[in-house]
Amino acid sequence: MEKLSMNDIRKKNYSDVYRLIYQEQRISKSRIASALEMSLPTVTQHLSSMEAEGLIEKQGQLASGIGRKATAYRIRPAARAAVGVEVLPQRASAVVIDLYGTVIAKKERPLAFSQEGAYFKSLAGLIREALSDAGIPDGAILGAGIGMQGLVTENGREMLYGKILDCTGLTVEPLEEQLPFPIRFVHDAECAAELERWRHPELTDAVYLSLGEHLGGAMISDGKIQRGRTGRTGTFEHMTLVEGGRLCYCGKYGCVECYCSADALLQSGETLTEFFSLLRKGDEQKLERWAEYLSWLAMALNNIHMVMDSVIVLGGHVAPYLMQDDLDRLFGVIQERTAFPESRNFLRLGVQEDDIIATGAAIPFVCSFLGAV
């Protein structure tokens, strides 16, 4: 076993103190010393350093049954922040999150996607407006994650496949020229899965399927998003569901995308709100279409579950309209199809909050900071 130097020990102790404060949110010096089995002078030294660096602050006192009340320490949530952006064909939104993943500022505007320099200048302007509203200086920004409709390279610097936005081969360089902090592309479905993992740390192994306008997926294994050898892990949308079936935007026929996306459920000009409003009122045409949709979705979910025997989280635009009865019905259809029926429903709804893609795009920067502090 490699022997740790005194400097390594100091760094580890520093990290342990910071992470304990982060986890507890408010904690006293003596409690830190007791929990980490450190001497009070050592804890005091680390707390002084963190205060000087602006990472923590004193926040009142903690109640005590005996003796003097102890000073409470907490981290400064906005001592560092990250930016998340969702890029869509005709719109872009940017959020700023603090170290607890809380959105502290948001900007959104119509912005037609383009690979021209003017587009990236406008996108950078949107990000700067959000940072200005949050009051975060450039030096405190950990980075910006750009949620994209497509697959990205492992280092997040280039679009491997961007058929929807027609951006295959696009790099982060045009945006890097506009902003002084790290930029990273993130597949939009992975953004949603990152937020799901952040909000539910117990979800160490799961499949995330986004039932959005376009379908998307991601796999969580051992608490991490799995991207695979070429970045294509989780692209369930392009598995063949029907040989020679409907034409997909990828150019192939019969993809899951063509039968299980929100677009596949709706007719031209119809909205999800309109569809589900009539469905819940018992409209026969909507009930028939819903039954067909659930049948296709059950087939896809059963195939996915056969490969990864874990919880399947359903998110995306359709998810907010789903009720437990829908999940139970869907699970029942899967049970009829599968070779291995189960006693417990492995389907669950994903996080229901605004700006899922943008927030999830920012989360990895916060995770990296907390892992390295």
N, C-alpha and C positions, 0 to 999 in steps of 0.2 A: 504494500500500500504506500502511495506517495505521501511523503511527510509535508504537512502544510506549513508554510512560512508564517511569521508573525503578521505580515501584511495580509496574507490570505485569511487568517483568523479574524483580523480586524474587519475585513470586508464582509466576511460571512456574518459576524456579529451585527454589523451595521445593517445588512440586509434583513437579518432575522428581526431586529428591532422595528424596522420600517414596516415589514410585512405584518407583524403582530398588531401594530397600531392600525394599519389598513384594515385588517380583519375585524378587530374589535371596535373600530370607529372612534371610541373614546376610552382612554385607559390611563391609569396612573403610572408614575415612575416605579413605584414599589411593586406594582402588579407585573410590570414588564420584567423586572429583575427576578421575581419569583417564577414567572412562567417560563423564562428562558434560562433560568439558573445562572444568571450573571450577577456580578457585584454591582452595587448602586453606583460607585464611581465610574464603572465602565458604561453603564446605561446613561448616566448623566453626560458623559463625554459624547456619546453618539447623539443624544437628544440635542445637545448644544450645536453639534455640527449640522444636524438636519434643520434646526431653526435658522442657523446662519445661511443655509442654502435655500431657505424658503420652502422646504418640503413639508414641514409640519408647523403647527402652532399650538399655543395653549388655548383651551376653550373652557373657561369656568372651572368649577371644582366638582368632584364626585362626592356623593353622599357617603357619610361614614357613621357607623353606630357608636364609635368611640374615638376620642382624640380629634385632632384637627382634620378638616376636610382636605383631601389630596387634590393637587392640581391635575386637571385632565388634559391629555395631549390628543391631538387628532392630526391626520394628514391634511394638507391643503388640497382639496379635490381638484382645484384649477391650477395647481402648481405646474402641471403639465396637461396638455390637451391634444386631441387628435381630430382630424377632419375626415368626414366621410361624405362621398358624393354619389348620387345616383344619376347616371346618364341614360336618358331615353331618347328616342328619335326626335321628339319635338319639345323636350323639357329637360331641365336639370335642377337638382336640389342639392344643397350642401348643409351639413350639420356640423356642429362642434360639440364634442363630448369631453367630459372631464374624466378623472381617473377611476370613477365609479361607473362609467358608461352612461352617465346622465346627459341628455341633450341640453346644452346651455345656450345654444343659438341656432337659428335656422334661416336659410335664405332659399327662395325658389323662384324660378322665372321660366317663361317660354324660351326655348333656345334650340333651334334646329341643329341637329348634329351635323358636323362637317369635319373634314380633316384639314381644313384651311387654318392658317395661323390666326385669323380673326376669331375663330371659334374658341381656340384655347386661351386667347386673350380675354374673351368674355367669361369663360369658365373660371379663369384665375381671378377675375374681378368679382365673381359671385362668391368665391371662397374667401377673398379678402373682406368682403362685406360681412360675411358671417363671423369672421375672426374679430372684426372691429366691433360688432354688436356684443360679442362675448368678452371683449376687453383683453384678449390674449395676445401677447407680443410674439413675434416670429420665433424668438429664442426658446419659447416654452412649447412650441409645436413639435410633436413627435413625428408627424408625417400626415400625409393625406392618402386615403384609400379611395380609388375610383371604381365604383360598382358598374360593371359593364355586362351587356347582354352578349356573352361569348366566353370562350375559353382563353386562358392566359398562360404564359410561361411560368415555370416554378418561381422565378425571381420577381414575377409581376411586372416586368418591364415591357412586355410585348404581347399583342393579341395573337394567339395561335389560330383562332377561328372566330370570326365575327360576321356571320352571314346576315344577321338581322340588321346591324348597323353598317354593313359593308365596310368593316374596318380591319379585316385580317391583315396582319403585318404592322399595324399601328404601334408606335412605341410611346413611352411616357416622356420622351425628350422635349416635344413642343410645349408641354405643360411645365416641365422642369425648368425651362428657360424663363418662365414667368414667376416661379415661386422658389423661395430659398430653403425648402425643407424636402425630405424624401417623398417621392410619389410612387404609388404602386397601383396597378390594375388588379381588380378582384372580380372573379366570376360572380354575377349577381346572386345565383343560388347559394354559393358559398358564403356570401355576405349574410344571407338570411340564416344559414346554418351556424355561422359564427355567433350571431346574436342569440340564437337558441341555446347554444352551448354556454354562452356567458350568463344568460338568465337562469339556466338550469345546469349547474356544474355536475349534478348527479347523472346527467345524460352522457355517459362516457362512450356508449356504443349505440348508434342510431342511424337510420336513413332519413334524410330530409327530402321531401318532394314538394316543390312549389307549384301549386295549381294556379299559375298566373295566366296572363294573356298568352304567354308562351310558357311551356313547361320547363322546369329546371330541377336539378337534383344535386345532392351532395351526400357524402358518407362521413360519419363521425366514428372513428375507431380509436380506442384507448385515449379518449378525450381530445383527439386532434382531427382536423379535416384531412381526409385522405385524397391526394390528387393523382396518385398513380404514376406510372413510368413516363407517360407523355401528357399528363394533365387532363386526361379524359375520364377519370373515375367519377362516377355519379351522373354521367350523361344518359340517364334513363330515357329521356325524351326521344332519343334516336334508336332505341331498341325496336326491332320490327315486331309489331303486334298483329298485323294482317298482311300476309304475303300478297303483293300486288294491290294493296289498298290505296287509300287516299294519298294524294301528292303532298309531300312535306316541303317546307321551305328549304330544307337541306338538299333537295333534288331527288331524294329517294321516295319510295312508296311504302305506306302502311306503318309509319313510325307512331310510337305512343303519343307523340306531340299532336298528331292528327285526330286523336280520339279522346284524350284526357286533359287537354289544356282548356282554359276558360273560353278561348276562341272556338274550340271544337264544340263546346256546350251551347253557345249562343248562335242565334241567327243574325243575319245582317241588320245592323242598326239597333239591335237589342242590347240592353244593359243587364248586368247581373242583378241589380236591384229590381228591375222590372220582372226578370225571370223568376226570382225567388219569391217575390211578392205574390205573383199568380200561382206559383207552385204551392205555397203554403195555404192558398185559398182553394186548392183542389182542382185547378185547371187541368182538364184531361190531357190536352196536348203537351203541357209542361210535365205532367206526371209520366207520360210515356217517354219523353225525351230524357228525363232525369233517370228513369229506370235503365234506359239504354246506356247513358253515360256511366252510371254506377257499375254496370256489367263490364264495360271496357276497363274502367278504373280498377275494378276487383281483379281482373285478369292480369293487369300490369303489376298491381301490388302483390299479388300472389307470386308472380315470377321474381319480383325483387326480394320478397321475403324468403324465397327458397334459396337465394344466394347469400343473403345476410340475415340471419335469424335474430332480429333485434326489433326494438321499437321503430315504428315508422311514423314520422311527424309530418303532418299535412299543413302546409302554409300557402302563401300566395293569395291572389285576389278572391278565390272561391272560399277559402277557409273561414272568413268572418261570417259567412252566411250558413255555415254548417252547424248543426245541433248534434247533441249526443245521439239522438235517434238516427241521424244520418250515418254516424260512425258505426252504430250497432247494426244498421241495415247493411252497410258496406262490408262489415266484418262477417255478417251472415252469408253474403254472396261469396266471399272469399272461402268461408268454411265449406260451402257446397262444392267449390272448385278444387280446393287443395287436396293433396294426397295425405297431408298431415294436419288434421283439424286440431285446434287448440282450445283450451277451456277459457282463456282470458284474451280479451281484445287488445291487440298490440298496436292499435291505431290511436293517435292523439293529435290534438290540434296544436299548431305552433303558436308562438308569441303573437299576441294581438296588440300591436301598438303602431303608431305612425312612424314613417321613415325607417322601416326595417332594413332596407338595402343600404341606405346611406349610413345608418348607425353601425350596422354589421361590417361595413367596409372600413370603419375607423377602429373597431375593436382590436384587431391584431397589433396595432401600434401600442395600445395600452398594455396588452398582454406582454409584449416584448419588453416594455419599460419595467413592468412589475417583476418580470423574471430576471432582469439585469441590475436592478437598483441595489 
